[in-house]
Amino acid sequence: MRIAFIGLGNMGAPMARNLIKAGHQLNLFDLNKTVLAELAELGGQVSASPKEAAASSELVITMLPAAAHVRSVYLNDDGVLAGVRPGTPTVDCSTIDPQTAREVSKAAAAKGVDMGDAPVSGGTGGAAAGTLTFMVGASAELFATLKPVLEQMGRNIVHCGEVGTGQIAKICNNLLLGISMIGVSEAMALGNALGIDTKVLAGIINSSTGRCWSSDTYNPWPGIIETAPASRGYTGGFGAELMLKDLGLATEAARQAHQPVILGAVAQQLYQAMSLRGEGGKDFSAIVEGYRKKD
């Protein structure tokens, strides 16, 4: 299949590589010329604009940083909708607000294009390994079309409902993730301050009722989980700025729905403070550093 893949950042590039490995022909667009050159060496075709990438494609996939980028890539004069052929299935894998997902999908429908949203979970490791979870908001017909392709980039492909519900699932999941990471950080730091061996404490938590992904897979305390960013100076993984963005999406969506997210708002402020300290480039689990005594 010829696929337009637009947005080749830390997540998009490995996703595109997996599609190339699966035998698809990719029309590629990104502002990063280096990654374009790398993927061109694997067989991808570099396009001059989203419009050009979409024009000859049988499927369009986008993976972009924020809602403003999604709007411009789809709606600008050189955007996807200016070039894509009517009837071409389209899916945006960015994490944005549900309202933008629905508005851009509506604009696509006016051009005869069926568009869904499919944000992902699994991080850069999952993108590289092809084990991502896709939370898909789309019609049943579009989901059936997208699923075989998404399965070449992910392990869990979940139909959440109509357009926008994929984004709802993603922001709710990351709201909980941000809160749970702070909770684990507080517990680990308290145990350390009180004198228990942190490896012993982590082992107890991970075999008791406090167990969660933030503790047993991604523990924020250095030396607990060898493969976690905490054991490599909080590099790689899911950046704190991205967590801050997702918490902002969740709290704004909650405001619009008149739904309280008290712990989510506190988590957002803690990550905002982390960003203001100049630590937004670290993995989000580095939030624990705000609880540790400085040597």
NUKOLKOL-500889 format. One record per atom (N, C-alpha, C): residue in one letter; residue number from 1; atom name; x, y, z. Coordinates in steps of 0.1 Angstrom, whole numbers. Each point is the difference from the previous one (the first is absolute). Example, Ala and Ser with C-alpha at 12.3 -4.5 7.8 and 13.67 -1.06 7.14 Angstrom:
% NUKOLKOL-500889
  residu  num  atome     px     py     pz
       a    1      N    132    -57     78
       a    1     CA     -9     12      0
       a    1      C      9     12      0
       s    2      N     -4     11     -7
       s    2     CA      9     11      0
       s    2      C     -8     11      8
//
This chain:
% NUKOLKOL-500889
  residu  num  atome     px     py     pz
       m    1      N      9    -12      0
       m    1     CA     -9     12      0
       m    1      C      9     12      0
       r    2      N     -4     11     -7
       r    2     CA      7     12      0
       r    2      C     -6      9     11
       i    3      N      8      4     10
       i    3     CA     -5      7     12
       i    3      C      8     13      1
       a    4      N     -8     11      2
       a    4     CA      6     13      4
       a    4      C      3      0     15
       f    5      N     12      2      4
       f    5     CA      3      1     15
       f    5      C      6     13      2
       i    6      N     -7      8      8
       i    6     CA      3     14      2
       i    6      C      3      2     15
       g    7      N     12      4      4
       g    7     CA      4      2     14
       g    7      C      9    -11      4
       l    8      N     13      3     -1
       l    8     CA     10    -11      3
       l    8      C      9      4     12
       g    9      N     -6      2     11
       g    9     CA      7      3     12
       g    9      C      4    -12      7
       n   10      N      2      1     13
       n   10     CA      4    -12      8
       n   10      C     -9    -12      0
       m   11      N    -13      3     -3
       m   11     CA    -10    -11     -1
       m   11      C     -2     -3    -15
       g   12      N     -2     10     -8
       g   12     CA     -4     -2    -14
       g   12      C     11     -7     -8
       a   13      N     12      3      2
       a   13     CA     11     -6     -8
       a   13      C      1    -16      2
       p   14      N      0     -5     13
       p   14     CA      0    -14      1
       p   14      C    -13     -7     -5
       m   15      N    -11      7      1
       m   15     CA    -13     -6     -5
       m   15      C      1     -1    -15
       a   16      N      6     10     -7
       a   16     CA      2      0    -14
       a   16      C      9    -11     -4
       r   17      N     11     -2      7
       r   17     CA     10    -11     -3
       r   17      C     -7    -13      1
       n   18      N     -9     -2      9
       n   18     CA     -7    -13      1
       n   18      C     -9     -2    -12
       l   19      N     -6     10     -5
       l   19     CA     -8     -1    -12
       l   19      C      8     -3    -12
       i   20      N     12      6     -1
       i   20     CA      9     -3    -11
       i   20      C      4    -15      0
       k   21      N      4     -4     12
       k   21     CA      4    -14      2
       k   21      C    -11    -10     -4
       a   22      N    -13      5      2
       a   22     CA    -11     -9     -3
       a   22      C     -3      0    -15
       g   23      N      7      8     -8
       g   23     CA     -1     -1    -14
       g   23      C     -8     11     -6
       h   24      N     -5     10      8
       h   24     CA     -7     11     -6
       h   24      C      9     11     -6
       q   25      N     -6      7    -10
       q   25     CA      7     11     -6
       q   25      C     -4     13      6
       l   26      N      9      7      6
       l   26     CA     -3     12      8
       l   26      C      3     13     -7
       n   27      N     -9      9     -1
       n   27     CA      2     14     -4
       n   27      C      2      8     13
       l   28      N     12      5      2
       l   28     CA      4      6     13
       l   28      C      0     15      0
       f   29      N     -4      6     11
       f   29     CA      2     15      1
       f   29      C      3      3     15
       d   30      N     10      8      2
       d   30     CA      3      6     13
       d   30      C     10     12     -2
       l   31      N      1      8     10
       l   31     CA      9     11     -2
       l   31      C     15     -4      3
       n   32      N      2    -11      6
       n   32     CA     13     -5      4
       n   32      C      6     -7    -12
       k   33      N      9      6     -7
       k   33     CA      6     -6    -12
       k   33      C      9    -12      3
       t   34      N      5     -1     12
       t   34     CA      9    -11      3
       t   34      C     -8    -13      1
       v   35      N    -11      1      7
       v   35     CA     -8    -13      1
       v   35      C     -6     -3    -13
       l   36      N     -4     10     -8
       l   36     CA     -5     -3    -14
       l   36      C     11     -8     -8
       a   37      N     12      5      1
       a   37     CA     11     -7     -7
       a   37      C      2    -14      5
       e   38      N     -1     -2     13
       e   38     CA      2    -14      5
       e   38      C    -11     -9     -5
       l   39      N    -12      5      0
       l   39     CA    -11     -9     -4
       l   39      C      0     -2    -15
       a   40      N      5     10     -7
       a   40     CA      1     -2    -15
       a   40      C     10    -11     -3
       e   41      N     10     -1      8
       e   41     CA     10    -11     -3
       e   41      C     -7    -14      2
       l   42      N    -11      0      8
       l   42     CA     -7    -13      2
       l   42      C    -10     -3    -10
       g   43      N     -2     10     -9
       g   43     CA    -10     -1    -11
       g   43      C    -11      9      0
       g   44      N     -1      9      9
       g   44     CA    -11     10      1
       g   44      C      2     11    -11
       q   45      N    -11      6     -4
       q   45     CA      0     11    -10
       q   45      C     -2     13      7
       v   46      N      9      9     -2
       v   46     CA     -1     14      7
       v   46      C     -9      8     -8
       s   47      N    -10      7      7
       s   47     CA     -9      9     -7
       s   47      C      3     14      4
       a   48      N     -4     10     -8
       a   48     CA      3     14      3
       a   48      C    -11      6      9
       s   49      N    -11     -6      2
       s   49     CA    -11      6      8
       s   49      C     -9    -11      4
       p   50      N     -9      2     10
       p   50     CA    -10    -10      4
       p   50      C    -10     -2    -12
       k   51      N     -2     11     -8
       k   51     CA     -9     -2    -11
       k   51      C      6    -10    -10
       e   52      N     13      2     -3
       e   52     CA      6     -9    -10
       e   52      C      1    -15      6
       a   53      N      2     -1     13
       a   53     CA      1    -13      6
       a   53      C    -13     -8     -1
       a   54      N    -11      8      2
       a   54     CA    -13     -6      0
       a   54      C     -6     -3    -14
       a   55      N      5      8    -10
       a   55     CA     -7     -1    -13
       a   55      C      0    -13     -7
       s   56      N     11     -8      2
       s   56     CA      0    -13     -7
       s   56      C     -1    -12     10
       s   57      N     -5      3     12
       s   57     CA      0    -10     10
       s   57      C    -14     -7      2
       e   58      N      1    -12      4
       e   58     CA    -12     -8      3
       e   58      C     -5      1     15
       l   59      N      9      5      8
       l   59     CA     -3      2     14
       l   59      C      9     12      5
       v   60      N     -5      8      9
       v   60     CA      8     11      6
       v   60      C      0     -2     15
       i   61      N     13      1      5
       i   61     CA      2     -1     15
       i   61      C      8     12      4
       t   62      N     -4      7     11
       t   62     CA      7     11      5
       t   62      C      3     -3     15
       m   63      N     12      5      4
       m   63     CA      5     -1     13
       m   63      C      7     13      4
       l   64      N     -7      9      6
       l   64     CA      4     14      2
       l   64      C      0      4     14
       p   65      N      8     11      4
       p   65     CA      2      4     14
       p   65      C    -13      5      7
       a   66      N     -8      8     -7
       a   66     CA    -11      7      7
       a   66      C    -11      3    -10
       a   67      N    -11      5      6
       a   67     CA    -12      3     -8
       a   67      C      2     10    -11
       a   68      N      8     10      3
       a   68     CA      3     11    -11
       a   68      C      7     -7    -12
       h   69      N      9     -9      3
       h   69     CA      6     -7    -11
       h   69      C     -9     -9     -8
       v   70      N    -10     -6      7
       v   70     CA     -9     -8     -7
       v   70      C     -9      9     -9
       r   71      N     -5     11      5
       r   71     CA     -8      9     -8
       r   71      C      8      4    -13
       s   72      N     12      5      2
       s   72     CA      8      5    -11
       s   72      C      3    -11    -11
       v   73      N      3    -12      5
       v   73     CA      4    -11     -9
       v   73      C    -12     -4     -8
       y   74      N    -12      1      5
       y   74     CA    -12     -5     -7
       y   74      C     -7     12     -7
       l   75      N      0     12      5
       l   75     CA     -9     10     -5
       l   75      C      7     11     -8
       n   76      N     13      1      1
       n   76     CA      7     11     -8
       n   76      C     -1     -3    -15
       d   77      N      4     10     -8
       d   77     CA     -1     -1    -14
       d   77      C      9    -11     -6
       d   78      N     11     -3      7
       d   78     CA      8    -11     -4
       d   78      C     -1    -13      9
       g   79      N    -12      0      6
       g   79     CA     -3    -11     10
       g   79      C     -6    -12     -6
       v   80      N     -2    -10      8
       v   80     CA     -5    -13     -4
       v   80      C    -13      1     -8
       l   81      N    -10      8      5
       l   81     CA    -13      1     -6
       l   81      C      0      7    -13
       a   82      N     11      7     -3
       a   82     CA      1      6    -13
       a   82      C      5     -9    -11
       g   83      N      5    -12      4
       g   83     CA      6     -9     -9
       g   83      C     -6    -14      0
       v   84      N     -6     -4     11
       v   84     CA     -4    -14      1
       v   84      C    -12     -2     -9
       r   85      N     -1    -12     -5
       r   85     CA    -11     -4     -9
       r   85      C    -12     -4      9
       p   86      N    -12      4     -5
       p   86     CA    -13     -4      8
       p   86      C      0    -15      1
       g   87      N     -4     -4     12
       g   87     CA     -1    -15      3
       g   87      C     12     -6      6
       t   88      N     11      8      2
       t   88     CA     13     -5      6
       t   88      C     -2      0     15
       p   89      N      2    -11      6
       p   89     CA      0      0     15
       p   89      C     11      7      6
       t   90      N     -3      7     11
       t   90     CA     10      9      6
       t   90      C     -1     -2     15
       v   91      N     12      0      7
       v   91     CA      0     -1     15
       v   91      C     11      8      6
       d   92      N     -4      8     10
       d   92     CA     10      8      8
       d   92      C      3     -7     13
       c   93      N     13     -3      2
       c   93     CA      5     -7     12
       c   93      C      6      9     10
       s   94      N     -2     13     -2
       s   94     CA      5     10     10
       s   94      C     -8      0     12
       t   95      N      5      5     11
       t   95     CA     -8      2     12
       t   95      C     -4     14      1
       i   96      N    -13      3     -2
       i   96     CA     -6     13      0
       i   96      C    -13      0      7
       d   97      N     -7     12      0
       d   97     CA    -13      0      7
       d   97      C    -11     -6     -9
       p   98      N    -10     -6      6
       p   98     CA    -10     -6     -8
       p   98      C     -8      9     -9
       q   99      N     -1     13      4
       q   99     CA     -8      9     -8
       q   99      C      8      3    -14
       t  100      N     13      2      1
       t  100     CA      7      2    -12
       t  100      C     -1    -13     -9
       a  101      N      1    -12      6
       a  101     CA     -1    -12     -8
       a  101      C    -13      0     -8
       r  102      N    -11      4      7
       r  102     CA    -13     -1     -6
       r  102      C     -1     11    -11
       e  103      N      5     12      3
       e  103     CA     -1     11    -10
       e  103      C      8     -3    -13
       v  104      N     12     -5      1
       v  104     CA      8     -4    -11
       v  104      C     -6    -11     -8
       s  105      N     -6    -10      7
       s  105     CA     -7    -11     -6
       s  105      C    -12      5     -8
       k  106      N     -7     10      6
       k  106     CA    -11      6     -7
       k  106      C      4      6    -13
       a  107      N     11      8      0
       a  107     CA      5      6    -12
       a  107      C      4    -10    -10
       a  108      N      6    -12      5
       a  108     CA      3    -11    -10
       a  108      C    -12     -6     -6
       a  109      N    -10     -1      8
       a  109     CA    -13     -6     -5
       a  109      C     -6      9    -11
       a  110      N      2     13      1
       a  110     CA     -5      9    -10
       a  110      C      7     -2    -14
       k  111      N     12     -6      1
       k  111     CA      8     -3    -12
       k  111      C     -2    -14     -5
       g  112      N     -9     -7      7
       g  112     CA     -2    -14     -4
       g  112      C     10    -10      6
       v  113      N      7      4     11
       v  113     CA     10     -8      6
       v  113      C     -4     -4     14
       d  114      N      1    -13      3
       d  114     CA     -4     -6     13
       d  114      C     13      1      9
       m  115      N     -1      7     11
       m  115     CA     12      2      8
       m  115      C     -3     -4     15
       g  116      N     10     -7      6
       g  116     CA     -1     -4     14
       g  116      C     11      5      8
       d  117      N     -1     -2     13
       d  117     CA     12      4      9
       d  117      C      4    -13      6
       a  118      N     13     -2      2
       a  118     CA      6    -12      6
       a  118      C     13      3      8
       p  119      N     -2      8     11
       p  119     CA     12      2      8
       p  119      C      6    -13      6
       v  120      N     12      0      4
       v  120     CA      7    -12      4
       v  120      C      5      1     14
       s  121      N      3    -12      6
       s  121     CA      6     -2     12
       s  121      C     11    -10     -1
       g  122      N     11      2      7
       g  122     CA     11    -10     -1
       g  122      C     14      6     -2
       g  123      N      0     13     -2
       g  123     CA     13      8      0
       g  123      C      8     -4    -12
       t  124      N     12      6      0
       t  124     CA      9     -2    -11
       t  124      C      5    -15     -2
       g  125      N      1     -7     12
       g  125     CA      4    -14     -1
       g  125      C    -11     -8     -7
       g  126      N    -13      3      4
       g  126     CA    -11     -7     -7
       g  126      C     -1      3    -15
       a  127      N      4     13     -3
       a  127     CA     -1      3    -14
       a  127      C     11     -7     -8
       a  128      N     12     -1      6
       a  128     CA     11     -7     -7
       a  128      C     -3    -15     -1
       a  129      N     -6     -6     11
       a  129     CA     -2    -14      0
       a  129      C    -13     -5     -7
       g  130      N     -8     10     -4
       g  130     CA    -13     -3     -6
       g  130      C    -10     -6      9
       t  131      N      0      5     13
       t  131     CA     -9     -6     10
       t  131      C     -9     11      6
       l  132      N     -2     11     -7
       l  132     CA     -9     11      5
       l  132      C    -14     -5      2
       t  133      N     -7      8      8
       t  133     CA    -15     -1      2
       t  133      C     -6     12     -8
       f  134      N     -9     -3     -9
       f  134     CA     -7     10     -8
       f  134      C    -14      2      6
       m  135      N     -4     12      4
       m  135     CA    -13      2      4
       m  135      C     -8      8    -11
       v  136      N     -8     -7     -7
       v  136     CA     -6      4    -12
       v  136      C    -14      6      1
       g  137      N     -2     12     -5
       g  137     CA    -13      6     -1
       g  137      C     -3      1    -15
       a  138      N    -10     -8     -4
       a  138     CA     -3      0    -14
       a  138      C    -13     -8     -2
       s  139      N     -6      1    -12
       s  139     CA    -11     -8     -4
       s  139      C      4    -15      0
       a  140      N     -9     -9      1
       a  140     CA      3    -14      0
       a  140      C      7     -4    -13
       e  141      N     -5      6    -11
       e  141     CA      6     -3    -13
       e  141      C     14      5     -1
       l  142      N      3     12      4
       l  142     CA     13      5      0
       l  142      C     10     -8      9
       f  143      N     -5     -3     12
       f  143     CA      8     -8      9
       f  143      C      4    -14     -7
       a  144      N     -9     -6     -7
       a  144     CA      3    -13     -6
       a  144      C     11      2    -11
       t  145      N     -1     12     -6
       t  145     CA     11      3    -10
       t  145      C     13      3      6
       l  146      N      0      7     11
       l  146     CA     13      4      6
       l  146      C      6    -11      8
       k  147      N     -7     -9      6
       k  147     CA      5    -10      9
       k  147      C     12     -8     -5
       p  148      N     -1     -6    -12
       p  148     CA     11     -8     -5
       p  148      C     13      8     -1
       v  149      N     -1     13     -4
       v  149     CA     12      8     -1
       v  149      C      5      4     14
       l  150      N     -9      4      9
       l  150     CA      4      3     14
       l  150      C      7    -12      7
       e  151      N     -5    -12     -3
       e  151     CA      6    -12      6
       e  151      C     15     -2     -4
       q  152      N      4      7    -11
       q  152     CA     14     -1     -4
       q  152      C      9     10      8
       m  153      N     -7      8      8
       m  153     CA      8      9      9
       m  153      C     -3     -2     15
       g  154      N    -11     -8      3
       g  154     CA     -4     -2     13
       g  154      C     -5    -13      3
       r  155      N     -2     -3     13
       r  155     CA     -4    -13      5
       r  155      C    -15      0      4
       n  156      N     -5     12      5
       n  156     CA    -13      1      5
       n  156      C     -7     11     -8
       i  157      N    -10     -4     -8
       i  157     CA     -7     10     -8
       i  157      C    -15      0      5
       v  158      N     -4     11      7
       v  158     CA    -12      1      7
       v  158      C    -10     10     -6
       h  159      N    -12     -5     -4
       h  159     CA    -10      9     -5
       h  159      C     -7      7     11
       c  160      N      2     13      2
       c  160     CA     -6      7     12
       c  160      C    -14      5     -3
       g  161      N     -3      2    -13
       g  161     CA    -13      6     -3
       g  161      C      2      9    -12
       e  162      N     -9     10     -1
       e  162     CA      1      9    -11
       e  162      C     12     10      1
       v  163      N      1      8    -10
       v  163     CA     12     10     -1
       v  163      C      0      8     13
       g  164      N     12      1      6
       g  164     CA      3      8     12
       g  164      C      1     -9     12
       t  165      N     -6    -12      0
       t  165     CA      0     -9     12
       t  165      C     14     -6      2
       g  166      N      8     -1    -10
       g  166     CA     14     -4      1
       g  166      C      8     10      9
       q  167      N     -2     13     -3
       q  167     CA      6     10      8
       q  167      C     -5      1     14
       i  168      N    -13     -3      2
       i  168     CA     -5     -1     14
       i  168      C      7    -11      8
       a  169      N      1    -11     -6
       a  169     CA      7    -12      6
       a  169      C     14      4      4
       k  170      N      7      6    -10
       k  170     CA     14      4      3
       k  170      C      2     10     11
       i  171      N     -8     10      0
       i  171     CA      3     10     10
       i  171      C     -4     -5     14
       c  172      N    -11     -8      1
       c  172     CA     -3     -6     13
       c  172      C     11     -9      5
       n  173      N      5     -8     -9
       n  173     CA     11     -9      3
       n  173      C     12      8      6
       n  174      N      4     10     -8
       n  174     CA     12      8      4
       n  174      C     -2      8     12
       l  175      N    -13      4      3
       l  175     CA     -3      7     12
       l  175      C      3     -9     12
       l  176      N     -4    -12     -1
       l  176     CA      2    -10     10
       l  176      C     15     -3      2
       l  177      N      7     -1    -12
       l  177     CA     14     -3      0
       l  177      C      8     11      8
       g  178      N     -3     12     -4
       g  178     CA      7     11      7
       g  178      C     -2      0     15
       i  179      N    -13     -2      4
       i  179     CA     -3     -1     14
       i  179      C      7    -11      7
       s  180      N      0    -12     -6
       s  180     CA      6    -12      6
       s  180      C     15      2      2
       m  181      N      6      6    -10
       m  181     CA     15      2      1
       m  181      C      4      9     11
       i  182      N     -9     10      3
       i  182     CA      3      9     11
       i  182      C     -2     -8     13
       g  183      N    -10     -8      1
       g  183     CA     -3     -8     12
       g  183      C     11    -10      3
       v  184      N      6     -7    -10
       v  184     CA     11     -9      2
       v  184      C     12      8      4
       s  185      N      2     12     -6
       s  185     CA     12      8      4
       s  185      C     -1      4     15
       e  186      N    -12      4      4
       e  186     CA     -1      4     14
       e  186      C      2    -12      9
       a  187      N     -5    -11     -3
       a  187     CA      2    -12      8
       a  187      C     15     -5      1
       m  188      N      6      0    -12
       m  188     CA     14     -4      0
       m  188      C      9     10      8
       a  189      N     -3     13     -2
       a  189     CA      8     10      7
       a  189      C     -2      0     15
       l  190      N    -13     -3      4
       l  190     CA     -3     -1     14
       l  190      C      8    -12      6
       g  191      N     -1    -11     -6
       g  191     CA      7    -12      5
       g  191      C     15      2      1
       n  192      N      6      7    -10
       n  192     CA     14      2      1
       n  192      C      3     10     12
       a  193      N     -8     10      2
       a  193     CA      2      9     11
       a  193      C     -1     -6     13
       l  194      N     -9    -10      1
       l  194     CA     -2     -7     13
       l  194      C     10    -11      2
       g  195      N      8     -4    -10
       g  195     CA     11     -9      2
       g  195      C     -2    -14     -5
       i  196      N    -10     -3     -8
       i  196     CA     -1    -14     -5
       i  196      C      7      0    -14
       d  197      N      6    -12     -2
       d  197     CA      7     -2    -13
       d  197      C    -11      1    -11
       t  198      N      3      9    -10
       t  198     CA    -10      3    -10
       t  198      C     -3    -13     -9
       k  199      N     10     -9     -2
       k  199     CA     -3    -12     -8
       k  199      C    -10     -9      8
       v  200      N      2      0     13
       v  200     CA     -9     -8      9
       v  200      C    -14      6     -1
       l  201      N     -1     13      1
       l  201     CA    -13      7      0
       l  201      C     -6     -2    -14
       a  202      N      7      1    -11
       a  202     CA     -6     -2    -13
       a  202      C     -5    -14     -1
       g  203      N      7    -10      5
       g  203     CA     -4    -14     -1
       g  203      C    -13     -2      8
       i  204      N     -1      6     11
       i  204     CA    -13     -1      8
       i  204      C    -11      6     -7
       i  205      N      2     13     -5
       i  205     CA    -11      6     -8
       i  205      C     -4     -8    -12
       n  206      N      9     -6     -7
       n  206     CA     -3     -7    -12
       n  206      C     -6    -14      2
       s  207      N     -1     -4     13
       s  207     CA     -7    -12      3
       s  207      C    -11      2     10
       s  208      N     -4     13      1
       s  208     CA    -11      4      9
       s  208      C    -10      9     -8
       t  209      N     -9      6      8
       t  209     CA    -11      7     -6
       t  209      C      4     14     -6
       g  210      N     13      4      2
       g  210     CA      4     13     -6
       g  210      C      6     -3    -14
       r  211      N      0    -12     -5
       r  211     CA      6     -3    -13
       r  211      C     -7      7    -11
       c  212      N      9      6     -9
       c  212     CA     -6      6    -12
       c  212      C     12      1    -10
       w  213      N     -3      3    -13
       w  213     CA     10      1    -10
       w  213      C     11     10      3
       s  214      N     -3     11      7
       s  214     CA      9     10      3
       s  214      C     10     -5     11
       s  215      N     -3    -11      7
       s  215     CA      9     -6      9
       s  215      C      7    -13     -5
       d  216      N     -8     -9     -6
       d  216     CA      7    -13     -3
       d  216      C      6      0    -14
       t  217      N     -2     10     -8
       t  217     CA      6      0    -14
       t  217      C      8     12     -2
       y  218      N     -4     11      6
       y  218     CA      6     13     -3
       y  218      C      4      8     13
       n  219      N      4     -7     10
       n  219     CA      2      6     13
       n  219      C     10     12     -1
       p  220      N     -4     11      6
       p  220     CA      8     12     -1
       p  220      C     13      1      8
       w  221      N      1    -10      9
       w  221     CA     12      0      9
       w  221      C     12     -6     -7
       p  222      N     11      6     -1
       p  222     CA     12     -6     -7
       p  222      C      4    -13      6
       g  223      N      3    -10     -9
       g  223     CA      5    -13      4
       g  223      C    -10    -10      3
       i  224      N    -13      3     -1
       i  224     CA    -11     -9      3
       i  224      C     -3     -9    -12
       i  225      N     -3      7    -12
       i  225     CA     -3     -7    -12
       i  225      C     11      3    -10
       e  226      N      8    -10     -4
       e  226     CA     12      2     -8
       e  226      C     -4      7    -14
       t  227      N    -11     -3     -5
       t  227     CA     -4      5    -13
       t  227      C     -8     13      0
       a  228      N     -3      5     12
       a  228     CA     -7     13      2
       a  228      C      9     12     -2
       p  229      N     -5     11     -5
       p  229     CA      8     12     -2
       p  229      C      7      5     13
       a  230      N     -6     -3     12
       a  230     CA      7      3     12
       a  230      C     14     -6      2
       s  231      N      2    -11     -7
       s  231     CA     13     -7      1
       s  231      C     10      5    -11
       r  232      N     -4     10     -8
       r  232     CA      9      6    -10
       r  232      C     -2     15      0
       g  233      N     -1      5     12
       g  233     CA      0     15      1
       g  233      C    -12      7     -5
       y  234      N    -12     -8      0
       y  234     CA    -13      6     -5
       y  234      C      1      4    -15
       t  235      N      8     -7     -8
       t  235     CA      1      3    -14
       t  235      C     -9    -10     -7
       g  236      N     -5      4    -12
       g  236     CA     -9     -8     -8
       g  236      C    -13     -1      6
       g  237      N     -9     -9     -5
       g  237     CA    -13     -2      6
       g  237      C    -10     12     -4
       f  238      N     -8      3      9
       f  238     CA    -11     10     -2
       f  238      C      3     13      7
       g  239      N      3     10     -8
       g  239     CA      5     13      6
       g  239      C    -10      7      9
       a  240      N      5      6     10
       a  240     CA     -9      7      9
       a  240      C     -9     11     -6
       e  241      N      6      7    -11
       e  241     CA     -8     10     -7
       e  241      C    -12     -7     -7
       l  242      N      2    -12     -5
       l  242     CA    -11     -7     -6
       l  242      C    -11     -4     10
       m  243      N      5     -4     12
       m  243     CA    -10     -3     11
       m  243      C     -7     13      3
       l  244      N      7     11      1
       l  244     CA     -7     13      3
       l  244      C    -10      3    -10
       k  245      N      3     -2    -13
       k  245     CA     -9      3    -11
       k  245      C    -13     -9      2
       d  246      N      2    -13      3
       d  246     CA    -12     -9      1
       d  246      C     -8      3     12
       l  247      N      6      4     11
       l  247     CA     -7      4     12
       l  247      C     -8     13     -3
       g  248      N      6      9     -8
       g  248     CA     -7     12     -4
       g  248      C    -13     -3     -8
       l  249      N      2    -10     -9
       l  249     CA    -12     -4     -8
       l  249      C    -11     -6      9
       a  250      N      4     -8     10
       a  250     CA     -9     -6      8
       a  250      C     -8     10      9
       t  251      N      8     10      6
       t  251     CA     -7     10      8
       t  251      C     -8      9     -8
       e  252      N      4      3    -12
       e  252     CA     -9      9     -8
       e  252      C    -12     -7     -4
       a  253      N      1    -13     -4
       a  253     CA    -12     -8     -3
       a  253      C     -9     -1     12
       a  254      N      5     -2     11
       a  254     CA     -8      0     13
       a  254      C     -7     13      2
       r  255      N      7     11     -2
       r  255     CA     -6     13      1
       r  255      C    -12      2     -9
       q  256      N      1     -5    -12
       q  256     CA    -11      1    -10
       q  256      C    -12     -9      4
       a  257      N      3    -11      7
       a  257     CA    -10     -9      4
       a  257      C     -5      2     14
       h  258      N      5     11      6
       h  258     CA     -4      3     14
       h  258      C      3    -12      9
       q  259      N     11     -7     -2
       q  259     CA      3    -12      7
       q  259      C     12      2      9
       p  260      N      0     -2     13
       p  260     CA     12      3      8
       p  260      C     11    -11     -2
       v  261      N     12      5     -1
       v  261     CA     12     -9     -1
       v  261      C     10      7     10
       i  262      N     -3     -2     13
       i  262     CA      8      7     10
       i  262      C     14     -4      0
       l  263      N      3    -13      0
       l  263     CA     13     -5      1
       l  263      C      7      2    -14
       g  264      N     -7      0    -11
       g  264     CA      5      3    -13
       g  264      C      5     15      0
       a  265      N     -7      9      6
       a  265     CA      4     14      0
       a  265      C     13      2      8
       v  266      N      1     -8     11
       v  266     CA     12      1      9
       v  266      C     12     -6     -8
       a  267      N     -2    -11     -7
       a  267     CA     10     -6     -8
       a  267      C      5     10    -10
       q  268      N     -9      6     -7
       q  268     CA      3     10    -10
       q  268      C      9     11      5
       q  269      N     -3      5     12
       q  269     CA      8     10      6
       q  269      C     14     -5      4
       l  270      N      1    -12      5
       l  270     CA     13     -6      3
       l  270      C      9     -1    -12
       y  271      N     -6     -5    -11
       y  271     CA      8     -1    -12
       y  271      C      3     14     -6
       q  272      N     -9      9      2
       q  272     CA      3     14     -5
       q  272      C     12      6      8
       a  273      N      1     -3     13
       a  273     CA     11      5      8
       a  273      C     13     -7     -5
       m  274      N     -1    -13     -3
       m  274     CA     12     -7     -5
       m  274      C      4      6    -13
       s  275      N     -9      4     -9
       s  275     CA      4      6    -12
       s  275      C      7     14      2
       l  276      N     -6      7      9
       l  276     CA      6     13      3
       l  276      C     14     -1      6
       r  277      N      3    -11      6
       r  277     CA     14     -2      5
       r  277      C      9     -4    -11
       g  278      N     -5     -1    -12
       g  278     CA      9     -4    -11
       g  278      C      2    -14     -2
       e  279      N     -9     -8      6
       e  279     CA      1    -15      0
       e  279      C    -10     -7     -9
       g  280      N     -7      8     -9
       g  280     CA    -10     -5     -8
       g  280      C      5    -10    -10
       g  281      N     13      0     -3
       g  281     CA      5    -10    -10
       g  281      C      3    -13      6
       k  282      N      0     -1     13
       k  282     CA      2    -13      6
       k  282      C    -13     -9     -1
       d  283      N      2    -13      3
       d  283     CA    -11     -9      0
       d  283      C    -10      4     11
       f  284      N    -13     -2     -1
       f  284     CA     -9      5      9
       f  284      C      1     -6     14
       s  285      N      7    -12      1
       s  285     CA      2     -6     13
       s  285      C     10      8      8
       a  286      N      7      9     -6
       a  286     CA     10      9      8
       a  286      C     -8      9      9
       i  287      N    -13      0      0
       i  287     CA     -8      7     10
       i  287      C      4     -3     14
       v  288      N      6    -12      2
       v  288     CA      4     -5     13
       v  288      C     11      9      5
       e  289      N      8      6     -8
       e  289     CA     11      8      5
       e  289      C     -4     12      8
       g  290      N    -13      4     -2
       g  290     CA     -5     10      9
       g  290      C     -3     -4     14
       y  291      N      1    -13      3
       y  291     CA     -3     -5     13
       y  291      C     13     -5      7
       r  292      N     11     -1     -8
       r  292     CA     12     -5      6
       r  292      C      9     11      6
       k  293      N      6     -3     11
       k  293     CA     10      9      6
       k  293      C     12      1     -9
       k  294      N      5     12     -1
       k  294     CA     12      2     -9
       k  294      C     12     -3      8
       d  295      N     10     -7     -6
       d  295     CA     12     -3      7
       d  295      C      9     12      2
//
